[in-house]
Amino acid sequence: MHPNGTTNPTQSYDAIVIGSGISGGWAAKELCEHGLKTLVLERGRMVKHLEDYPTATKNPWDFPLRGRLPVAVEQANPVVNRCYAYEDATQHFFVKDDEHPYIQEKPYDWIRGYQVGGKSLIWARQTQRWSEYEFEAPARDGFAVDWPIRYRDLAPWYSHVEKFVGISGNRDGIPHLPDGEFLPPFELNCVEQHIRQRVGQHYPNRQVIIGRCAHLTQPKDVHLQQGRGQCQARHLCYRGCPYGGYFSSNSATLPWAEKTGNLTLRPHSVVHSILYDERKGKATGVRVVDSETKAVTEYHARIIFVNAACLNTNLILLNSTSDRFPNGLGNDSGLLGRYVAFHNYRGSLTASFAG
């Protein structure tokens, strides 16, 4: 705001999106496509598709330890070192533990990637739909609060997203794992085929299926229009894919939004809080700290999306205090920041196969 209370028009937009990861990139795409001048605020550095994947085409022998991290680096980063994707070739996409410490009364792993695209660059790309079974769980099992929607409400939006993203998978007809808009699946290898056969023999009501994942096995026109190509199955995805074979904000939604001419992307922008107008009873903007200069700026919009991931979204809302919301924006229940959960972290089974 200017001292006289007027708003600088260069700091006003139709919409503001906080965060440029998977959900933030998608919000930006949808808003820009519908003609809204949209500001995307990212607390981390700029990462441009193709330009900023420094290790994408390196060979193992190009690294001092063939891609392994030095022991000193592992010991200095005990939290992020537990992430499946953290290695010498990818460490630039993760925050360092000592630079971003946090208090743990009980152990929890806060894995973060502060850059344009966020963790969409390093996610595991597994994309299963929820089913009616999940949405009905609270009502069926008698705990928590019932979902206000059901699978049938979300199904068309699953399809909308899947067509743009490009999801490979097989239509398996499993009620509790609904089929989607799939590209051809990856083939099971010989060991996986053997496991599927044996499981089917011993447990007729169980199926071993190929995972549904955000990889372009057979790109369609919409994917080619994004500038993406077929997955090369290099198994180097976490370095950033120069082919655009897997879905990320950097390879898909942000470039798509940029093509509309409606996108403004601002990295190094840490959102401190959301501005609330007591008279209007609405959120009207955000307060931002530049991570390089420490300058504080206010941006204004009539629509604000908070896509800052699990904990930072809560932190921003808790910081957003006013006379109406003294304990955080929307926090009349007092539950903001409580009962927070990340997604299940690496639930898996491993085995050795002779042969």
Secondary structure, DSSP 8 states (H G I E B T S, - for coil): --TTS---GGGEEEEEEE--SHHHHHHHHHHHHTT--EEEE-SSB---TTTT-TTTT--GGGSTTTT---HHHHHH-TTGGGSTT-STTTGGGS--GGGS----SS--------BTTGGGGT---B-----HHHHTHHHHHT-S---SS-HHHHHHHHHHHHHHH-EE-----BTTB---SEE------HHHHHHHHHHHHH-TT-------BSB-SS--HHHHHTT-------S-GGG--TT--B--IIIIIHHHHHHTT-EEEE-SEEEEEEEEETTTTEEEEEEEEETTT--EEEEEEEEEEE-S-HHHHHHHHHH---SS-TTSTT-TTS-TTSS----------------
